[in-house]
């Protein structure tokens, strides 16, 4: 990822969403060549020289101080996530020596932990949203149409962001698909800013931009947002509507892996739905050799009377 050009695009996108009158400036002239604030207007607001700001936006300055970046963030009215993203882009880490592209695997203890969580849907993800492991209930909730063992094979490993945009079953699963898609793109932007040298991440972004006009449009707007907890609105083909809370918890090491777990309020219809799904797994446990008809039972076909 070309970090200097991304930085410029990000700053221009944030200038474009502010008008002079929004920040207490007098707008002169009826015609403005650029939408939103001009560079000199932003520099005035931030208390920095136009030359200094221009060099930063053009990627020619990589040593901007905390004070300057904070002043620009305040002038642009950036939120906490956007300010962190600005810092990542403005002061990227020195490029590391390219490492061999070895596939990631879930830590055995982490995979063991989620396997023991029989009543809680859970998955282990890497920073790119590749599924490294899932427990039976997590698999049945999110991707019963995919082979349960797929995360074990790097070439077949599901990716939740790719599935959201390119997999019809996943699109139908999310009741508020557009909101989910926007949040996913914003979180991916934040990750890309933190890891500009991640080749597999860049390949994922390129693939999605080529294959999904919706992704390309959302990506071009430079949304930035962390997504560590919240609510998912799903319509599961087997158990119907679900409103689930989710928590994304970073594993305590430097792998970048995290556990994503879902839950429902006690006594709610969504809890009953999860229990129904868990009960179905007792009769149809996931495993590599399960026939396609049995996989379909949890992927979208309600049980039939014989």
N, C-alpha and C positions, 0 to 999 in steps of 0.2 A: 504494500500500500504506500502510495506517494504521500507521506505525511505533510510536507509543506503545502501541497495543493489542497489536501483535505482541510488543513487549518484555514487556508484562505477561503475555501468554499463555506466552511462553518461560520467564520466571522461575517462573511457577506450575507449569509442566510439570516443571521441574527440582526445585522444592521437593517436588512430589508423589512423586518417585521416592526420596526419602530419609525414613527414619524416625528419630525422636529417638535410639533406641538405636544406629543406624548411625553417629552422630556423637558418641556419648558423652554424650548428654543424658538426663535422667530424664523419662520420660513420665508426666504426672499426669492422672488421670481416665481412666475406662474408655471414654468416648465422645469422639471428636474430629470436629469438624464438617467438616474438610478433610482430604484424604489427605496424608500426608507431613508435612513441617515446617510449622509456623505461621510467620507473618511475624516475630513477636517472637523465636522460636527462632533463625531464620536471622540476624536482626539481632544477637542475642547472640553467635552463632558468629563473625560477620564483624566484630564490634566497632564497629558503627555504631548510631545511634539508630533506634528503630522508626519514628519519623516520617520520617527521612531515607530509610530503605529503602522505606517505603510510598509516598512521593512518587515514588521512582524506578520502582517497579513500576506505578504508576498513570500513568506518562508525564508527571509534572508537574515532573521535574527533568532538565535536559539538560546539566548542567555537572558531573556526578559526576567526581571526580578518578580518576586511574589507581589510586591507593592503595585507594580505596573499591571500585572495580570489581574489582580484583585480590583484595581481601579477600572479596567476595561470590563470586567465581569459586572461590576456595579452599574456602569454606564449602559451596558447592554441588557441589564436586568436579568442576568442569567440565574437559574436556580442552582441548587447545590450540585446536582449531577452534571449540569452543563458547565459549571465552573471547574469541576474535576476534569471534565473532558477537554476543556480549554488548556489546562495545565499539561495534560498528557500529550496533546498535539503540539503545544508551544515548546515543550522541553522533552522531546523524546529521548529515551535511553539510547546510549551508544549501541550501534548495531553489533549484535553478538555474532561470533563465528557460526555460520550455518551448521546446524546439527542434523544428523541423519533423521529422516522422517520415520521414526519408529512409532508404531501404533500405541495408543494408550489403552490400558486395561484397568478395570476397577480393582482397588485394593481388595484382596480376599476377605479381610475382616469387614470391610464396608459392605461387600456383597452378602456376606454372611448375616450382617445386621439387618439389612432390608428383607432378606429371606425369612428371618424370624418374625417380621412384622406382618403377620398373616391377615390382620384386619385393617391394615393401612396401606393404600396404594403408594408405592415409593419407587423411585428410579435413581440411579447414579449417572450424572452427566459430566462431561468435560466442559471446558469453557466455550467450546464451539456448539454446544447442545447436542453432541453425539451421545446416544444412549450406550453407556458402558455396561449397565446391568439394570434389571428391573425385577421386582418380585411378581408373583403370579397375578396379584390384584392390580398392581400398577400396569402390567402388560394388558390385562383384560380391560382396564379402564381406558387406556390411551390408544392401544394398537392391537386389538385381538385379531385383526386380519393379517398381522405380520407374524412370522415364525418366532416363537418364544426365544429360540437360541440365537437369533440374528445378532444381538449385541456382542456375542463371542467372536464373531468374524468381522474384522475391520472392513472388508470389502462389501459386506452386507449390512453393516451397522446402521440402524435408523438414526436420523437426525431430526429433532423435534421442530426446528425452524424450517428445514426443507419440507418436512411432511405438512406443516401448516400451510405452505403455499402451493405445493405440488401434488399432494395426496388427497384425493377426493374424499376418502373416509374421514380423514382428520379435519378437513374443512367442514364437513357435515356435522362432526362431533361438537364443534364450538358454536354455541348459539349466537354469541356476539363476535362473529369471526373478524370483522373489520377492526374492532377494538383490540382483540387479541393479536392480530397481525401488526398493528401499529406499535403495541407494547413490545412485541418480539423484535421488530426492526430497531426500535429505540435502544433496547438492551444490547442488541448486536453491535450497534454503533459505539456504545460505551466500551464494549469488549475490544472492538477493532482499534479504538484509540489507545487502549492500554497495551495492545500486543500488535504493533504495526508490522513486525517481521514474521508473523505467524502465516506460513505459506498455505497451510490447509484451511485456515480461516479465510484468507483472501480467495482461495479457490471456491469455497462455499459461497461467498458473497458474489463472485463473478458468475457462478452457475445460476444462482437465484436471479440476478439481474438480467441474464440472458433468457431465462425460461419463464419469468413471471413479470409481466408489465406492472402488476400491482406492487410487487416488491420494489421494482426499479423506481416507480413513482414515489413510494414512501421513503426509500433510501435517499433519493435526491433532495429531500427536504431536511436532511440532517437532524432527525429527532434524536434526543439523548435522554435516557431514563434508566435507572436501575430497577430491577424487578425481583425483589427478594421475598415478597409476601403479597397476598391479595386474595381475590376471589375468582374462581373460574365458573362460568356458566356453560354447562355441557348438556347435550341431549344424546344420551347413550342409546344405541340401537336396541339394546337388550333390556335395560331397566328404565329408560325414559329420562326426564329432566333431572339434572343434578346441579345443585349450587354448593360448591366445595371451596373451603379455604385451602390455601397452599402456603408452604414455607420452604424456602430455598436456603439450605444451610451448607456453608463452605466447610469442606473437610479440613481438619487441623494438620495440614502439611503444605508443601509448596507445589502440589500437583495441579492446582486449579480445578480439581474435581469438587462436585457438590452433590448433596442429596436433596431431592425434591420429593416432598411428601404431601398428601392430600388428606383432608378430614372434613367431617360434617358435624353440625351441632347435635348433641344427644337428643334423641326423640324426634328428630326432623325427618321429613320425607326423604331427604337426601341420604341420611344415615340408613334408612330402611333400604334405599336403592343400593348402597354399597354392600349391605348385608346380603341382599338378594344376589348380587354379583359374586360375592364371596361364596355363597352357598352353591351357586352353579359350578364354581371351580372344584367343589368336592366331587362332582360327578364327571367333570371334564378337566382334569389337571393338565396344565400345559407341559408338553415335552416335544422333543424333536420329531418323534415318529407319529404324532397325532394326525389322524386322517384329516383331509381338507374339510370334510363335512362337519367334523367335531370343532374345527377351528371356526367355521362359519357360525356355529351355535353362539359363541361369545362375541364374534365380530359383528353380528348384525341380524341373526335369525333367531326369532323367539322359538322356544321348544314346541315341537308339534306332537299332537296326540297320534299314537300309532293304532 
